[in-house]
Amino acid sequence: MKLLEQKFFDSRVKSDKVTAGEKWLGYLIGPAGALLLNAVLATYLNVYYTDVLNLTGVWGGLFLMIFPIVSKIIDAVTNVVMGYVIDRTKTKQGKARPWLLLSAPLVAITGVLLFIVPTGNETVQVIWIMISYNLFYSLAYTIYNMSHNLMVPLSTRNTTDRGNLSVFNQIATIMMSGILVALVFPMVIMPMLGVDKSKWIFTMSLLSILAFPLILLEYYFTKERVTEEAVEEDNGISFKEQLKVIFTDKYMLIIYAYFLIYTIGTSFKNLGLVYFCNYVLGTYNDGITQTLVSVLGGIPMGIGIFAVWPLAKKFGKRNVTLAGFILYAIGGLICWVAPTNMVIVLVGQFIKNIGGLPCAYVFMALFADVLDHIEWKSRLRCDGIAMSVYNIIAVASVGICTGIFNMMLAAAGYVAPSLNEAGETVAVVQSASVQSTITFAFVGLEVITAIVLVIILVFLNVEKEIDKKQAEIQARRENGGK
């Protein structure tokens, strides 16, 4: 029976080298369910709160400002705990993969809870939202996201294979956010949902349940080859030692700063997208505007699958990413100059997203290089705690940005749509101040952040001797860690 249980939980990947099945099932199809759900929530959960539940005015507009920030503080704490736990998890299945398995039912259940908010009593609604939001983000998705993000760094030390896995991993993200969420949702799903709560609940519950079998697929078709090396000197590392190692390394500090700035810009863009298409460039859920913006913005992401990694191998991951952000700033500036002109905005979005290709496809490979550099330098693996700080930056930034964005909307005088007697959605024309606020969030801020990122990337030259460092790590391991 014990042998049967072990075989049941074993990875279906047996090879010491990265396989095609691993790429397609473990890094492309497997993550698709959770990434789709997360992409939908990143774009539409705030819309559900403001437009369907009409919470913009709760506590005088303070609830939707304070609640995301407080929730992300909780999320940040759970990320630290999860990083600590992962680094101290020792199983035959690895240290991160077992948590993928646990996250599968949790993501599905808590995803449903986000939307089945009771009606009638504002206090009950507020309490339900705070609990369900934190159960999803601070518990379920934290467990999934920490484990999922560590799969590329822990999969192999081969930089080419690791780069390929990073690309496959990102293709899954692009497929979900760039095709389904950016194209199908605004063109088909959102006009159908309107502000009908029952339709929202059905659709989002379906997406939540879909994540369950796909996370299981990711679990069974991934393999932690780096963890399996079981380097002796990694045992018994204190939490304080790990923190000291990562926060005294210049490359890790640079990549954290890079990720912080990038996340701030991206968070405001994601929050502003639907509002921008509904009130600045087009009309409410017209089924066309957001689709056009997404298509012209998303086409480069499809092209990038074939172009980015060859360019990164030839010129370096850092260099192509830096050059990309120069284009990113130019494209954003074009959109900002004429935000109500469809042609100009589409041209700007196309240029902008060409510039965003390198960042989208090679960031996790760069992060893995930094982790190897730290191991070479300190003789310690700090994957869990390093990823927890990475995730803290992501979740804290998103929470703070969401709170600030909602505060900006309320302060500018945003008016939520409503249902008329015929059950049709009626949206008002927003004021100039609201439109200006939305435009800055969607395109203006990213012009500024792209310029800052170009400057930061100048100092991130971790790739320079990474092959030599990996060879030294391998030699140490063969010599018993000496």
Secondary structure, 3 states (H helix, E strand, C coil): CHHHHHHHHCCCCCCCCCCHHHHHHHHHHCCHHHHHHHHHHHHHHHHHHHHHCCCCCHHHHCHHHHHHHHHHHHHHHHHHHHHHHHHCCCECCECCHHHHHHHHHHHHHHHHHCCCCCCCCHHHHHHHHHHHHHHHHHHHHHHHHHHHHHHHHHHCCCHHHHHHHHHHHHHHHHHHHHHHHHHHHHHHHHHHHCCCHHHHHHHHHHHHHHHHHHHHHHHHCCCCHHHHCCCHHHCCCCHHHHHHHHHCCHHHHHHHHHHHHHHHHHHHHHHHHHHHHHHHHCCCCCCCHHHHHHHHHHHHHHHHHHHHHHHHHHHCHHHHHHHHHHHHHHHHHHHHHCCCCHHHHHHHHHHHHHHCHHHHHHHHHHHHHHHHHHHHHHCCCCHHHHHHHHHHHHHHHHHHHHHHHHHHHHHHCCCCCEECCCCCEECCCCCHHHHHHHHHHHHHHHHHHHHHHHHHHCCCCHHHHHHHHHHHHHHHHHCCCC
